[in-house]
Amino acid sequence: AFRAIHFAEHGGGPIREYVAPDFARIEVLHESASRRVLFSTALPPTTATRTEILGLFLLVKTDSGWVLADARRFEAIGKDGGAHVEAANAERAELRVRVTLFQGGSQHSYSQCGIYRVGKKLFELDLPRETGINGKKVPAGTSSP
């Protein structure tokens, strides 16, 4: 799942599965005695355009060893496709991982960014919190008064 993609062939041909032979890169973003956060990159040999499959993994330590607690999968597609990832762990704050994906190429490029809080056993999307003009918190999904 973290090395394969179903994608159209060059010229808009039929959709087929492309599988990367191995991970191109695995990066340790955070490591402690009880958990590890890893980020992987795989490059399946797609024919239509450059494609990256990216994985964010949370491993937790148990009595029997390290186990996968949670994972997120991302795709970056296009000539300019790729990703930038960074972990931030300020004192007394929860670990957060920012994933920025770059999509497209030529005149149709864009980026997407998501920040994930790293809990004890899962990743949680860290949604922005707004404060209204009057200083009151604004519920997520609504606009300021």
Summary of the structure (lengths in Angstrom):
residues: 145
radius of gyration: 18.3
end to end distance: 43.8
largest distance: 55.5
contacts: 386
relative contact order: 0.15
helix: 0%
strand: 57%
